[in-house]
Amino acid sequence: MKRTQRGITLLGFIIVLAVVGFFAYVGMKLFPMYSEYYSVKAALKGLASEPGTASSDPARIQDLFFRRLYISYSENVKPQNVKIRRADNGWLMDVQYEVRVPLVFNLDVVGKFHATQALVRGGNGV
């Protein structure tokens, strides 16, 4: 009776390990970008649920927003990325920014993020 060996060779294992390692590396580079985006969305929702925000002036709203972002260590959102404009029953806050993270050599990963939140009287944002 002939016995056949089964399994992966050392070369095959190294190739699989390299592919898995590369995707883990890319995931580690992308995770902070998306974590920051979810912090921005959480800050916007928190602002919308805070009573009296819709009655505040845009400078005060922007200050409250950046205080919330400071707590979550968000550093890619700048004041020029935040636009606040008058809406029907309050304000409409629009945050649009771009994050560029170096990946390997001269290749970068670019993430473009956009979040909008209505700050209406009564504290229930859309």
Residue frames as a rotation matrix with the C-alpha (Angstrom) as fourth column:
MET 1
0.580 0.814 0.000 0.00
0.814 -0.580 0.000 0.00
0.000 0.000 -1.000 0.00
LYS 2
-0.432 -0.709 0.557 1.34
0.708 -0.650 -0.278 3.35
0.559 0.274 0.783 -0.98
ARG 3
0.201 0.441 -0.875 0.97
0.872 -0.487 -0.045 6.21
-0.446 -0.754 -0.482 1.52
THR 4
-0.025 -0.160 0.987 0.48
0.690 -0.717 -0.099 9.68
0.723 0.678 0.129 0.10
GLN 5
-0.649 -0.245 -0.720 1.32
0.708 -0.541 -0.454 12.78
-0.278 -0.804 0.525 2.01
ARG 6
0.265 0.770 0.581 -1.21
0.791 -0.518 0.326 15.53
0.552 0.373 -0.746 2.31
GLY 7
0.429 -0.054 -0.902 -0.88
0.684 -0.633 0.363 19.09
-0.590 -0.772 -0.235 3.41
ILE 8
0.996 -0.076 0.036 0.77
-0.043 -0.831 -0.554 22.30
0.072 0.551 -0.832 2.42
THR 9
0.317 -0.948 -0.018 4.42
0.827 0.286 -0.484 22.60
0.464 0.138 0.875 1.50
LEU 10
-0.077 -0.453 -0.888 6.76
0.814 -0.543 0.206 25.05
-0.576 -0.707 0.411 3.18
LEU 11
-0.945 -0.275 0.178 6.78
0.324 -0.705 0.631 27.29
-0.048 0.654 0.755 0.10
GLY 12
-0.262 0.934 0.242 2.98
0.470 -0.096 0.877 27.26
0.843 0.344 -0.414 -0.07
PHE 13
0.368 0.357 -0.859 2.80
0.929 -0.099 0.357 28.10
0.042 -0.929 -0.368 3.63
ILE 14
-0.516 -0.645 -0.563 5.18
0.630 -0.732 0.260 31.06
-0.580 -0.221 0.784 3.19
ILE 15
-0.864 0.256 0.433 3.13
0.253 -0.523 0.814 32.39
0.435 0.813 0.388 0.27
VAL 16
0.166 0.972 -0.166 -0.13
0.641 0.022 0.767 32.11
0.749 -0.233 -0.620 2.25
LEU 17
0.184 -0.189 -0.965 1.55
0.929 -0.289 0.233 33.77
-0.323 -0.939 0.123 5.23
ALA 18
-0.839 -0.538 -0.076 2.80
0.467 -0.786 0.404 36.64
-0.277 0.303 0.912 3.04
VAL 19
-0.541 0.716 0.442 -0.66
0.282 -0.341 0.897 37.25
0.792 0.610 -0.018 1.55
VAL 20
0.440 0.705 -0.557 -2.34
0.765 0.032 0.644 37.16
0.471 -0.709 -0.525 4.96
GLY 21
-0.140 -0.606 -0.783 0.38
0.873 -0.448 0.191 39.41
-0.467 -0.657 0.592 6.38
PHE 22
-0.909 -0.185 0.372 -0.07
0.374 -0.757 0.536 41.95
0.182 0.627 0.757 3.58
PHE 23
-0.100 0.955 0.280 -3.83
0.308 -0.237 0.921 42.15
0.946 0.178 -0.270 4.12
ALA 24
0.437 0.174 -0.882 -3.31
0.897 -0.013 0.442 42.46
0.066 -0.985 -0.162 7.88
TYR 25
-0.582 -0.735 -0.348 -0.85
0.720 -0.664 0.200 45.32
-0.379 -0.134 0.916 7.24
VAL 26
-0.751 0.391 0.532 -3.33
0.194 -0.639 0.744 47.10
0.631 0.662 0.404 4.96
GLY 27
0.290 0.908 -0.302 -6.07
0.577 0.085 0.812 46.59
0.763 -0.410 -0.499 7.56
MET 28
0.115 -0.333 -0.936 -3.88
0.950 -0.239 0.201 48.11
-0.290 -0.912 0.289 10.26
LYS 29
-0.898 -0.439 0.040 -3.32
0.424 -0.835 0.352 51.15
-0.121 0.333 0.935 8.02
LEU 30
-0.558 0.751 0.354 -7.03
0.117 -0.351 0.929 51.54
0.822 0.559 0.108 7.20
PHE 31
-0.029 0.607 -0.794 -8.48
0.905 0.353 0.236 50.97
0.424 -0.712 -0.560 10.67
PRO 32
-0.525 -0.169 -0.834 -7.47
0.662 -0.697 -0.275 54.37
-0.536 -0.696 0.478 12.13
MET 33
-0.981 0.191 0.043 -8.99
-0.107 -0.707 0.699 56.19
0.164 0.680 0.714 9.14
TYR 34
-0.272 0.943 -0.193 -12.37
0.141 0.237 0.961 54.55
0.952 0.234 -0.197 9.60
SER 35
-0.144 0.158 -0.977 -12.19
0.980 0.159 -0.119 54.78
0.136 -0.975 -0.177 13.37
GLU 36
-0.860 -0.209 -0.466 -11.75
0.291 -0.950 -0.111 58.54
-0.419 -0.231 0.878 13.03
TYR 37
-0.780 0.624 0.051 -14.68
-0.200 -0.327 0.924 58.72
0.593 0.710 0.380 10.61
TYR 38
0.000 0.806 -0.592 -16.93
0.598 0.474 0.646 56.95
0.801 -0.354 -0.482 13.10
SER 39
-0.423 -0.200 -0.884 -15.72
0.857 -0.406 -0.318 59.37
-0.295 -0.892 0.343 15.78
VAL 40
-0.994 0.094 -0.052 -16.76
-0.107 -0.913 0.395 62.26
-0.010 0.398 0.917 13.52
LYS 41
-0.388 0.907 -0.165 -20.19
0.002 0.179 0.984 60.69
0.922 0.381 -0.071 13.01
ALA 42
-0.021 0.346 -0.938 -20.55
0.926 0.362 0.112 60.10
0.378 -0.866 -0.328 16.77
ALA 43
-0.765 -0.301 -0.570 -19.56
0.516 -0.816 -0.262 63.71
-0.386 -0.494 0.779 17.50
LEU 44
-0.870 0.486 0.079 -22.16
-0.271 -0.606 0.748 64.94
0.411 0.630 0.659 15.01
LYS 45
-0.085 0.873 -0.480 -24.89
0.342 0.478 0.809 62.76
0.936 -0.095 -0.339 16.50
GLY 46
-0.244 -0.082 -0.966 -23.92
0.970 -0.010 -0.244 63.86
0.010 -0.997 0.082 20.01
LEU 47
-0.971 -0.124 -0.204 -24.12
0.120 -0.992 0.032 67.48
-0.206 0.007 0.979 18.95
ALA 48
-0.603 0.798 0.000 -27.53
-0.207 -0.156 0.966 66.92
0.771 0.582 0.259 17.39
SER 49
0.107 0.679 -0.726 -28.88
0.616 0.528 0.585 65.34
0.781 -0.510 -0.361 20.56
GLU 50
-0.666 -0.391 -0.636 -27.52
0.744 -0.421 -0.519 68.10
-0.065 -0.818 0.571 22.81
PRO 51
0.414 0.910 -0.020 -30.31
0.906 -0.414 -0.092 70.55
-0.092 0.020 -0.996 23.71
GLY 52
0.689 -0.022 -0.724 -29.84
0.134 -0.978 0.157 74.13
-0.712 -0.205 -0.672 22.60
THR 53
-0.347 -0.890 0.297 -27.31
0.501 0.091 0.860 73.41
-0.793 0.448 0.414 19.85
ALA 54
-0.114 0.371 0.921 -29.64
0.984 -0.086 0.156 74.58
0.137 0.924 -0.356 17.09
SER 55
0.883 0.469 -0.036 -30.02
0.466 -0.861 0.204 77.94
0.064 -0.196 -0.978 18.85
SER 56
0.318 -0.854 -0.413 -26.25
0.381 -0.284 0.880 78.49
-0.868 -0.437 0.235 19.12
ASP 57
0.650 -0.204 -0.732 -24.14
-0.660 -0.629 -0.411 80.45
-0.377 0.750 -0.543 16.68
PRO 58
0.898 -0.253 -0.361 -21.94
-0.092 0.693 -0.715 78.57
0.431 0.675 0.599 14.17
ALA 59
-0.051 -0.975 0.218 -18.68
-0.572 -0.150 -0.807 79.42
0.819 -0.166 -0.550 16.00
ARG 60
-0.140 0.085 0.987 -20.02
-0.958 0.239 -0.156 77.87
-0.249 -0.967 0.048 19.22
ILE 61
0.857 0.492 0.150 -21.27
-0.424 0.841 -0.336 74.78
-0.292 0.225 0.930 17.35
GLN 62
0.616 -0.701 -0.359 -17.88
-0.178 0.320 -0.930 74.33
0.767 0.637 0.073 15.67
ASP 63
-0.268 -0.715 0.646 -16.12
-0.828 -0.172 -0.534 74.73
0.492 -0.678 -0.546 19.02
LEU 64
0.237 0.451 0.861 -18.32
-0.823 0.564 -0.068 72.06
-0.516 -0.692 0.505 20.62
PHE 65
0.964 0.121 -0.238 -17.71
-0.248 0.737 -0.629 69.76
0.099 0.665 0.740 17.66
PHE 66
0.269 -0.946 -0.183 -13.93
-0.279 0.105 -0.955 70.07
0.922 0.308 -0.235 17.85
ARG 67
-0.202 -0.265 0.943 -13.99
-0.978 0.011 -0.207 69.54
0.045 -0.964 -0.262 21.61
ARG 68
0.675 0.509 0.533 -15.72
-0.521 0.841 -0.144 66.22
-0.522 -0.181 0.834 21.01
LEU 69
0.873 -0.401 -0.277 -13.19
-0.050 0.492 -0.869 65.31
0.485 0.773 0.409 18.33
TYR 70
0.025 -0.905 0.424 -10.28
-0.763 -0.291 -0.577 66.25
0.646 -0.309 -0.698 20.60
ILE 71
0.209 0.141 0.968 -11.47
-0.873 0.472 0.120 63.66
-0.440 -0.870 0.222 23.12
SER 72
0.834 0.178 0.522 -11.33
0.010 0.942 -0.336 60.91
-0.552 0.286 0.784 20.49
TYR 73
-0.069 -0.996 -0.047 -7.87
0.038 -0.049 0.998 61.99
-0.997 0.067 0.042 19.19
SER 74
0.569 0.281 0.773 -9.10
0.777 0.125 -0.617 62.91
-0.270 0.952 -0.147 15.74
GLU 75
-0.031 -0.704 -0.710 -6.43
0.240 -0.695 0.678 64.93
-0.970 -0.149 0.191 14.00
ASN 76
-0.721 -0.272 0.637 -7.33
0.645 0.072 0.761 64.91
-0.253 0.960 0.123 10.30
VAL 77
0.291 0.874 0.388 -10.46
0.910 -0.378 0.170 67.06
0.295 0.304 -0.906 10.51
LYS 78
-0.796 -0.580 -0.172 -9.57
0.602 -0.788 -0.129 70.75
-0.061 -0.207 0.977 10.29
PRO 79
-0.297 0.717 -0.631 -11.83
0.208 -0.596 -0.775 73.80
-0.932 -0.361 0.029 10.70
GLN 80
-0.516 0.085 -0.852 -11.78
-0.754 -0.517 0.405 74.40
-0.406 0.852 0.331 6.94
ASN 81
-0.948 0.168 -0.271 -13.35
-0.001 0.849 0.529 70.94
0.318 0.502 -0.804 6.47
VAL 82
-0.504 0.788 -0.354 -16.46
0.783 0.244 -0.572 71.90
-0.365 -0.565 -0.740 8.45
LYS 83
-0.862 0.354 0.363 -19.28
-0.044 -0.766 0.642 73.87
0.505 0.537 0.676 6.84
ILE 84
-0.564 0.734 -0.379 -22.29
0.670 0.139 -0.729 75.05
-0.482 -0.665 -0.570 8.83
ARG 85
-0.921 0.316 0.227 -25.22
-0.064 -0.698 0.713 76.56
0.384 0.643 0.663 7.00
ARG 86
-0.612 0.759 0.224 -28.69
-0.643 -0.312 -0.700 77.64
-0.461 -0.572 0.679 7.98
ALA 87
-0.900 0.430 -0.073 -31.43
0.320 0.766 0.558 75.03
0.295 0.479 -0.827 7.54
ASP 88
-0.130 0.962 0.239 -35.21
0.224 -0.207 0.952 75.16
0.966 0.178 -0.189 8.01
ASN 89
0.834 0.541 0.111 -35.35
-0.044 -0.135 0.990 74.75
0.551 -0.830 -0.088 11.77
GLY 90
0.778 -0.627 -0.020 -31.71
0.086 0.076 0.993 75.12
-0.622 -0.775 0.113 12.81
TRP 91
0.144 -0.840 -0.523 -28.37
-0.884 -0.347 0.313 74.33
-0.445 0.417 -0.792 11.17
LEU 92
1.000 -0.008 -0.014 -26.99
0.000 0.869 -0.495 71.79
0.016 0.495 0.869 8.71
MET 93
0.354 -0.927 0.119 -23.44
-0.696 -0.177 0.696 70.72
-0.625 -0.329 -0.708 9.54
ASP 94
0.985 -0.080 -0.155 -21.35
-0.077 0.595 -0.800 69.21
0.156 0.800 0.579 6.77
VAL 95
0.330 -0.919 0.218 -17.93
-0.554 -0.001 0.832 67.62
-0.764 -0.395 -0.509 7.39
GLN 96
0.994 -0.087 0.059 -15.91
0.097 0.533 -0.841 66.62
0.042 0.842 0.538 4.34
TYR 97
0.412 -0.909 0.059 -12.24
-0.792 -0.326 0.517 65.68
-0.450 -0.260 -0.854 4.61
GLU 98
0.768 -0.294 -0.569 -9.54
-0.266 0.662 -0.701 63.51
0.583 0.689 0.430 3.08
VAL 99
0.602 -0.609 0.516 -6.98
-0.490 0.228 0.841 61.27
-0.630 -0.759 -0.162 4.77
ARG 100
0.648 -0.509 -0.566 -3.79
-0.458 0.334 -0.824 60.16
0.608 0.794 -0.017 3.03
VAL 101
0.652 -0.422 0.629 -1.79
-0.472 0.424 0.773 57.32
-0.593 -0.801 0.077 4.64
PRO 102
-0.087 -0.745 -0.661 1.49
-0.985 0.164 -0.055 56.02
0.149 0.646 -0.748 3.19
LEU 103
0.885 0.445 0.137 1.24
-0.455 0.889 0.055 52.31
-0.097 -0.111 0.989 2.43
VAL 104
0.458 -0.800 0.387 4.45
0.562 0.598 0.571 51.01
-0.688 -0.043 0.724 0.82
PHE 105
-0.469 -0.771 0.432 7.22
0.851 -0.263 0.455 52.92
-0.237 0.581 0.779 -0.92
ASN 106
-0.985 0.074 -0.154 5.51
-0.110 -0.965 0.237 55.65
-0.131 0.250 0.959 -2.96
LEU 107
-0.457 0.882 -0.118 1.98
0.315 0.284 0.906 54.20
0.832 0.376 -0.407 -2.73
ASP 108
-0.935 0.243 0.258 -0.57
-0.347 -0.486 -0.802 55.93
-0.070 -0.839 0.539 -0.53
VAL 109
-0.462 0.884 -0.077 -4.07
0.865 0.468 0.183 55.01
0.198 0.017 -0.980 0.56
VAL 110
-0.949 0.211 0.233 -6.48
-0.217 -0.976 0.000 57.92
0.228 -0.051 0.972 0.22
GLY 111
-0.462 0.850 -0.254 -9.77
0.887 0.438 -0.148 57.99
-0.015 -0.294 -0.956 2.05
LYS 112
-0.828 0.320 0.461 -12.40
-0.178 -0.929 0.324 60.63
0.532 0.186 0.826 1.32
PHE 113
-0.609 0.590 -0.530 -15.01
0.793 0.446 -0.415 60.98
-0.008 -0.673 -0.740 4.04
HIS 114
-0.730 0.491 0.476 -18.25
-0.252 -0.840 0.480 62.95
0.636 0.230 0.737 4.14
ALA 115
-0.538 0.602 -0.591 -20.78
0.839 0.452 -0.303 63.24
0.085 -0.658 -0.748 6.96
THR 116
-0.623 0.448 0.641 -23.81
-0.175 -0.879 0.445 65.52
0.762 0.165 0.626 7.29
GLN 117
-0.549 0.481 -0.683 -25.96
0.833 0.376 -0.405 66.16
0.063 -0.792 -0.608 10.33
ALA 118
-0.046 0.634 0.772 -29.01
0.177 -0.755 0.631 68.39
0.983 0.166 -0.078 10.82
LEU 119
-0.829 -0.159 -0.536 -29.00
0.556 -0.136 -0.820 70.32
0.057 -0.978 0.201 14.08
VAL 120
-0.291 0.837 0.463 -32.64
0.201 -0.420 0.885 71.21
0.935 0.351 -0.046 14.63
ARG 121
-0.501 0.205 0.841 -34.50
-0.776 -0.536 -0.332 72.83
0.383 -0.819 0.428 17.48
GLY 122
0.657 0.719 0.227 -35.70
-0.739 0.554 0.383 70.28
0.150 -0.419 0.895 19.98
GLY 123
-0.066 -0.845 0.531 -32.44
-0.878 0.302 0.371 68.28
-0.474 -0.442 -0.761 19.86
ASN 124
0.340 0.175 0.924 -33.51
0.119 0.967 -0.226 65.50
-0.933 0.187 0.308 17.49
GLY 125
-0.307 -0.575 -0.758 -31.12
-0.719 -0.382 0.581 65.54
-0.624 0.723 -0.296 14.54
VAL 126
0.779 0.577 -0.244 -31.96
-0.569 0.490 -0.660 63.81
-0.261 0.653 0.710 11.30
